[in-house]
Amino acid sequence: MSLSRRWMMYGLVGLAGMTRNLTTLHAHHHHAPRFGKQAVRASLDASGAMAEKAPGVSGQGAMKFKVLYTSDHLPPEAQKVLKDAHGGFAVDRRPGQDETYFALPGAGILQISSDFKTISMVETPDEMRKINLHDTNIWYDNDGTPYLVFPANSEGKIFTTTLDGKLVHKLDAPTADDKFEQQPVHDYFLGGGNFSPTAVEYLEGLYYVTTGYCNLDYVLTARVTPEKQFEAVWNDLAWGGKGTGIGQFSTGHGITKTPDEPNLDVADRPNSRFERFTRYGHYLSTNPMPSGSLPCDINYLDHQYSVVPALEGPDKKKGAPIYVLEHGKLVSTVMIKEDLGLQNFTHIHNAAIRKIGTKFYIIALAWNPGDFVILEQA
C-alpha cells in the first residue's frame, strides 16, 4: 500500500480538539478514522491507567528516547551562535553515507558524522555563513552528484552548494519579468512583494519552494539544470495562497517529498496540518496534527517511519513535542523539555530521524532560543 493511501486511511492525527473547519475538511475528504485518546496522551498506557515515566526517558511504546548528545557536542564556533538557530536538517541517506547537514547563522554549514561522534564545520562562503539559512535539503542529479540547497528567508535567495560547501548557484527572488501561471503570483511580484523562502524540495528537475514567511504563501517552482553549467530559473508552476481552505496555507513552512510516490507534503503550520499534493500541484489529501501543535516539517526515514517537529504543543506549558509516526500513525510523543529537562526546547523548529543497526535516533533543533540535541532510543 502506498504511503499516500496509508495517510488517507489513517490520517496523521484526528483529535477531538480539532477546529471545526479542519474536522469538516477531513470528514469530507478521505473519511479517515480518528486515533483514540490513548494514542495522543503520553501519560496513559494501553489500559488507560497512569503510566510511570522512567527518569530521563520520553515517548511511548518502543519509541522511547533519551539524551545522547547535547549542544556541548557542537564545535565551539557553533556553540557561540546556537541561540540564533533557525534552520533544519538534511540526511544523506545513500547507502554507506548517512551524514547529516545543517547550518547556523554566524557559523555556516555543519556536518554530523554518520555515527554522531563528530560534528565538523564545513567551509562556507561568507555571504551564506553570515545569514540565516532557514532549512537544509539534499538532492542528487541524474548521475548521482549530491547537492545541498538552502532557503535564505531574510535575504530572499536560494543557495545551492556541494557537500563541501562550494557555492554552485544563487537564485534571486522572482521579479515581474518571471512568468507564473497563477495571476496573483505575477501581480504580487509586479507590486514589489517580498520573497521569503522557508523550505526547498527537489523533485524531477524542479525546486519546490514554500513562501510562508511572506504574504504570498504559494509554493513556487524553479527549473534546475545541473548538467554542464548549473542553472536554476523560475518556472511557471505555482499553487496555494493564504487561507484555511483546501490547498491553501496560513504559513506554508516545510515541504517534503514522500518516499514512495512523487508527491509533496506541505506543513501548513498555523492550521496544524499537512497537505499533500502531486508534483503538478494537484491537491490529494489533508492530514491533521494535534490542534495547536504548529507542525514545522516532516522527515521520513523510509516508507515506515517519520518524525514531525512541532513549534508548540497543545499544552504550551510543557514545551514542544516531536511526534513519531509509523506508517503515518502516531505511535510516540517525545517531550524534550518536560521529560528530558532541556529547558530551551520550548519550540522545536526541525528534527530528523536516523537508524543505526536496530536502534533509532532523533536529531532536533530548538528555536528562540536555539538549542541542539541528539536523542537515542531507550
N, C-alpha and C positions, 0 to 999 in steps of 0.2 A: 504494500500500500504506500502511495506517495506521501511525503510529509505534508504537502498541502491538503491532501484528503484527510490525513490524521487531524490536522488543525481544524478542518471543517467538522470532523466527528467530535473531537474533544473540546474545541475552543482552547484558549490558553487558560483563563480562569474566569468562570462566571460567578460573581459574588452577589449576595443579596443586597449589598450596598451600592450596586452599580446605578449610575444615573439613569433616569427614565429613557432618555433618547438612546443610550447605548444598549439598554436591555431590549428596547423595541427593535433597534437595528439588528442586534444579534438574533432575536427571535424570528425576524422576517428574513434573515439571510443565513441559511445553513442549519438552523434549528439544532445547534449543538447542545448536548447535555451539560448541565452545570455541575461543578465539583461540589461535594459536600463540605461542610464547615471543617471537618477533620483534616481536609487537605490544605487548609489555609491557616488554621490556628496552630502555631508552633508548639503551644504548651499542652495540647491534648494528644493522648495516644489513641490507638485504633478503637479502644473500648469507650472512649470519652472521658476516662479518668485523667487526672492531672499527671503528666509525665515529668519525672525528675530530670533536670538538666545536669549533665556532667560538667564540672567546672572547666572552663576554657574550651568548651565544645559548643558548636551551634549547628542547627539543622535537624532533620528528621530522617528516620529510616536508615538506609545505607549511606545516604548523602549527608553525613555529619562532618564538620570540618573544624580544624584547629589551626592556630597560627604557626606557620613555618618560618617566615622571614617578615620583619617589619622594615620601616624606612631606613634603619641604620645599615641595611644591606646595600643601599644605593651608594654610588661614588660620592665623595664629598661635594663635588660641583653640583650634583643633582640634589643633594640634601639641602643645600643653601637656597634653592629656588622652589622646593617642593610645595610650599604653601600656596603657590600660584598655579598648581597643576589644574589643567582644564582640557584634558585630551583623552586618548583611548589607545587600545592595544591592537596589534596585528600579529597573528601567529603564523609562522611559515610552516604549514602542515605537510610539506613534501616529505616523503619517507627519508629518514636519516637527518632531517633538519630540526624542526621544532623550536627554533629560536623565536623569541617574542620581541617586537619593536614597539616603542612609544616615544613621545617627545615631551620635554618640559621647557616652558619659556625661560630663556636665560641660560639653558644648558644645552639644548638641541636634542638630537636623536640618541636614544639609548637602546642597547641590545641585551636582553636577558638570555643567558645560555640555556640550552635545551634541558639541562639538569638543574637549573635555577641557582647553581652555586656561584656564578659570577654575573655581574651586570657591568657592561662596558659602555663607555662614551663612544659614540660614532662621530667622526669629524663631520661637522655640519656647516654649510655656508652661513655667513654672518646674517644675511637677510632672513634666513629661516630660524637661526638659533635664538635671535633676539625677540621673536614674536610668539604668539600662541598658535600652535597647530592643534586644532580642535579635535582631531581624530587621526588615526593611522589605519591604512589598509594596505594589504599586499596583494599583488596580482601577477600573472605570468603571461607573456605574449606567446605567439604560436610556436616559437622554438624553445619555449620554457624559460626564457630570460625573466628573472623576477624584478619587480619594481615596487617601490613604496610610494603611496600618494597621500598627501596631507592637505586638508582644507584649512586655510588661514582665515578664521572667521572675522577678525578685526581688520585685516588687510584686504579682504575681498579678492583673494587669489587662491589658486590651487597649485601646489608644488608636487612634482614627480621626481624621485631620486632613485639611484641604485641602492642596493642594500648597504653599501659602504658610504652612503651619504652624498654621492656625487649628484649635483643638480642636473637633470636632463631636460626639464621643461617647466615653464611657469605660465599658467593660464590665467590671464587677467579677467576681470569682470566683464560680463556681456555689455554691449552698447546698443544704441538704437539701430546700428547697422546690421546687427545679428538678427537673423530671421527665425521666428518661433511660430509654430502652428497655432498656439493659443494667443489670441489678440491681447488679453490682459497682460501677458508677459511682455510682449512688444511694447505696449503702452507704458508699462512700469519702467522699463529702461529708457524709453523715449523721454519720460518725465524726470529722469535723473535719479530713480530709486536706487537705494544702496543694495549692495550684494554682500551677503554674509553667509558663506557656506558652512554647514555644520558636519557633513559627512560625505564621503565619496565611495561608491562601489564601482567595480569594473565588471562588465559582462558583455561578451561577444562584440568587442570593438568600441564599446561606449563607456564613458564615465557617466554615472548617475549621481546627481548632486542634490542633497537636501539643502533647503534655504530657510530653515525655521527661525533663524535669528533676525530676519527682516520681514517687512510687511508682505513680501511676495509669497513666501511659503509654498512654492511649487517645487516639484522635482524637475530639474533641468538636466539636459544631456549634452555631452560633448563627444565628438568623434575622435578616436585616438588611433594614430598610425605610427607604431613604434619602429617599423621597418626603415632601414637606411637612416634617415634623419627623423628623430622623434618629433611628432606634431600632435597637437590637440586643438580642435576648433569647435566652437559651439554648434550644436545640432538643433534641428527644428523641433524635435520631440520634447514635450513638456506636459505635466499634468499636476493637478492638485488645487491649491488655493486655500486661503484662510477659511475656516469654518468647522462645524461639527458634523456635517453631512457625510454621506458615503463618498469616499475618495478624497475628502478634504482633510486638512491638518490645522491644528491650532499652533503647534510648533513641531514641524517635521524635523526630528532631531537626528536619528540614526537611520541608515539604510543598509540592508544586509542581503546578500544573495543566499537563497536557500540551497541546501546541499544536494538535493536530488533533482529538482526541476529548475529551469532557468527563470525563476520568479524572484521577486524582491519584496522584502518586509520593511516597512517604514514605521519607525517608532513615533507615534503621534502622542507626544509626551503629556500635555495637559489633559487630553481626553483619556488617558490611561488605557491605551490600546495600541495594537499593531494592526496595520492594514497591509494586505498582500496584493501585489499587482504582477501582471505579466511584464516581460521586458518591453512591451509596447505601451505600458501604462494602463492596461485594462484592469479594472478592479476585480478581485477574486473573492476576498473574504475579510471580515473584521474579527479580530481576536482580542477580547478584553483582558486586561490585567486588573488586579485589585484596585478598587476605586481609591484615588488619591495617591497611588504609588509612583506616578510620573516616570514610566519606563524610558530609559535613555537609549537603549540599543538591545540587540540580541546577538549572542556569539555562539555559533554552532561548532561543536566538536566533530560531529558526524551526523548520520541520519537519526541517531537515537538521543543524544544529549545536547543540551544548550543551557546557557545562563542568561538571565536578564538583570542588569543592574538598574536599580531604581533611585531616582533623585531624592525621593522621600518615601516614607511608608504610610500605610493607613493610620498608624499611631505615630504622630510626629515626635512624641517624647522618647521613642525607642531608637531613633536613628533609622537609616535607610536599609532595606533588605536587598539581598541578592536572591532571586528566585532560580532554583534549579529545576529544569524541565526534562522529562523523559518521554520521548515520542509526543512532545507537545503538551504533556500533562504535568502539572505542578507536583513535584514529589518532595521538595525540601525548601525551606525558607531560612537563609543564613543571615543572622543579625550580628554584624561585626561590632557595632558599638555596644549594644545591650548585652550580648552574651560573651563577647571576646574582649571587651573592655578598651577598645581603641576609640577614644573619645572624638577623634577628628572625623569619624565616619558617620557624621550626621547626614551627609548627602553622598551618594555614590554616582560617579559620572560614567564609569566604564568598567567592564570586567571581561575576562577571558577564561575559558575552561581548557585544561590540559589533562592528559592521561599518560602516566609513565608506568609501564607494566600493568598491574591491576588497580593502581591507585589513582584517584582523581585529585586535581589541584585547581584552585581558582586564584587568578591574579586580579587585584582590584585597585582602583584609583578613586580617592575621595576628592571632593571639590568644596572649596570655601569653608574651612581651609583645606588645602590639598594634603593628601597622605597616600601611602602606598603599603600594600601588604600582599603576601603570597600565603594562601591557605592550603593545608594538606588534609586529605580525607582522614578522619579519625578512625 
